[in-house]
Amino acid sequence: MAAIATVSKTVVQVGRHGKATVPRLVSGIYISKRDESTNLAAYKRGRGGRSSFSGIVATVFGATGFLGRYVVNRLGKIGSQVIIPYRGEPLDIQRLKLSGDLGQILFFPYYVRDEDSVRKVLQHSNVVINLIGRDWETRNFKYNDVHVETARLIARLARENGVERLIHFSSLNASPNPQQIYIKGGSRFLRTKYAGEEAVREEFPDATIFRPADMFGAEDRFIRYYASVYRRARGTMPLWQKGDATIKQPVFVSDVAEAVIQAIRNPDSVGQTYDAVGPHRYYLADMVDYFYRCMRYQNFKRSYLSPVFRMKAMAFSMAPVSPVYTMEKIEKDHITDILTGNPTLEDLGVNLLRLEDRAPFELKPFRMNAYYDEALGEFADPVPPPVVS
């Protein structure tokens, strides 16, 4: 039986390439150099539920975001220990503690520009998931700071600390030369996301990269964004070319979270890049019309993006608070989703949910006359949007 040191913290563990590495804490014990296996999965216990230990010790950067909540919940559901670095108010993240069993969800304050604090939160993990992203620039954090430099730092430190799996999230249309609509040179968000992919590959060649399309789900920023009264203008929905020139392939956020778990478990996903898209493609115009049919708007119509609306978007870009929309977001939202030939979530065994199977539920709070006590069958189900072949 492999020798285990339970007292001394100076023992040395043999790494994957036969080199001595920093001892790794496994369920309160340190593995000595005579142990033939240094894989945490060898010590998993239980039947695989929340009260088990799956062998996964995961650091999730960006866990407080939209996708992060789903990823943490899926990790906790299979009995993983999850380390959540955070900045800001601790009360904002306390609900994530319920995602796992007692003591399995751990929180640590950190600052992304402090290399020591980043190294501290990932040094005992065998999986690192980087979900950090930024929809708008601020005085302190520009797109390049978040999408490139932070991604490079996390990837480098993960490699230096012997992390086995790195999962990095980019964006579906990330490109050095994205489609140009209003902004000269195209979306800076997409350009820096592509540069972030390149940086991660340089520092951690075996990283698994996901390129998600627009994600929908509870409290999303896709369905609810177009349903928002602040996105409309005088009763109309301003869209580039009225939405008839843009094709989207949105994906359910829980499907993306499930794909992360499958990628961690699947050794064939090492070094792969996945296009995280839904099962169907739709014109943006058809989707927006469908959303307002779900909301039971009778006289809804779409319009072109007027100069006044674009001026409002530019003004929001300079606001000191979270903007409703910016020119950068409008640029990115009207770019057609293009698949690159990479494997998709279906290649990881994920059964994809259709947009029309979820949208009516998400839009129920936005219905006209939402408190009207309707009779069963009084309103017909909204006609789903046509699928683009």
PyMOL commands that set and color helices and strands:
alter all, ss='L'
color gray80, all
select helices_A, chain A and resi 40-43+66-77+90-92+94-99+115-122+143-160+188-203+223-227+240-243+253-265+267-269+284-294+307-317+327-333+345-348+355-357+359-362+364-366
alter helices_A, ss='H'
color red, helices_A
select strands_A, chain A and resi 4-5+13-14+20-21+25-26+29-31+57-61+81-86+105-109+127-130+165-169+208-212+215-216+236-239+247-248+251-252+273-276+282-283+301-304
alter strands_A, ss='S'
color yellow, strands_A
deselect
rebuild
show_as cartoon
